[in-house]
Amino acid sequence: MLSNREWLRPWEATNPHGPTSFDFKAQIRSLLRALENNDGIPFVILYKDEIVGQLNVANILHGSVSSCVAGYWIAPEVAGLGITPTAVALAMDYMFKVVGLHRVEIDIRPENEASIRVVEKLGLRYEGLKENYIHINNDWRDHYVFALTSDEVSSGVLNRWLRNEIPKIKYSFRK
Ligand SMILES: CC(C)(COP(=O)(O)OP(=O)(O)OC[C@H]1O[C@@H](n2cnc3c(N)ncnc32)[C@H](O)[C@@H]1OP(=O)(O)O)[C@@H](O)C(=O)NCCC(=O)NCCS
């Protein structure tokens, strides 16, 4: 995983007040703390029985908001095989049907075309631009916000994709 640092650096959240170097153990501790506190769920992405990536569900709010935010990465060796959209669809179905949340959000830098393709394939709704929203690669970066609510995908996110039932969406930021 650490060998992927250059691949991940342009898209990776950084701490504006913390160290600039990547602390793997601290990241694991923070993911486990979130799991314990019931406000996050860390998943690994498996392909052919090997861990090839990570999908992290964070900022889980229960009750009247019932929402969360998902982030992900995959190893460059297996990029382009459709593994991430599959993992995102499975995780979204889990958050809707098992955890019982109502909304899943994914925030993406406008420059990250590969990640925008992931949400486009799954038909997430574009909600707008949050300016200077997340500290990524050592500066505050704008992010597009995409989301789905459970009532939009009653047949399931994975099923909808596999059955080619994704609605045709014309994203307003596309020319
Ligand atoms: C974004 C990312 C998760 C996409 O994962 P993936 O499993 O490759 O997803 P897909 O297979 O659906 O490919 C998505 C797009 O990546 C691009 N792509 C395809 N092959 C690629 C390769 N070998 N290398 C880089 N990008 C590739 C294509 O634009 C593709 O869209 P297309 O299928 O319409 O051609 C992956 O590129 C990644 O981990 N990037 C670094 C971390 C990151 O950006 N995380 C997301 C932060 S919001």
The ligand as an ORCA input file, in Angstrom:
! r2SCAN-3c Opt
* xyz 0 1
  C     -10.428      6.855     -9.053
  C     -10.149      5.358     -8.957
  C     -10.574      4.876     -7.574
  C     -10.961      4.629    -10.061
  O     -10.924      3.245     -9.812
  P     -11.052      2.118    -10.956
  O     -11.247      0.834    -10.261
  O      -9.915      2.224    -11.898
  O     -12.410      2.567    -11.681
  P     -12.859      2.179    -13.189
  O     -12.302      0.869    -13.579
  O     -14.332      2.395    -13.221
  O     -12.160      3.306    -14.096
  C     -12.551      4.652    -13.955
  C     -11.794      5.515    -14.973
  O     -10.393      5.481    -14.684
  C      -9.657      5.725    -15.914
  N      -8.698      4.643    -16.140
  C      -8.853      3.490    -16.828
  N      -7.726      2.751    -16.791
  C      -6.841      3.440    -16.049
  C      -5.492      3.216    -15.637
  N      -4.847      2.104    -15.975
  N      -4.888      4.150    -14.851
  C      -5.532      5.258    -14.486
  N      -6.833      5.545    -14.830
  C      -7.469      4.639    -15.599
  C     -10.677      5.793    -17.031
  O     -11.009      7.161    -17.228
  C     -11.879      5.071    -16.400
  O     -13.112      5.476    -16.962
  P     -13.705      4.611    -18.211
  O     -14.000      3.245    -17.672
  O     -14.900      5.380    -18.621
  O     -12.617      4.557    -19.258
  C      -8.623      5.052     -9.169
  O      -8.216      5.683    -10.356
  C      -7.765      5.535     -8.004
  O      -7.619      4.852     -7.005
  N      -7.162      6.734     -8.162
  C      -6.293      7.292     -7.116
  C      -7.044      7.617     -5.819
  C      -8.295      8.412     -6.071
  O      -8.374      9.230     -6.967
  N      -9.321      8.145     -5.222
  C     -10.617      8.830     -5.337
  C     -10.606     10.128     -4.613
  S     -12.188     10.943     -4.795
*
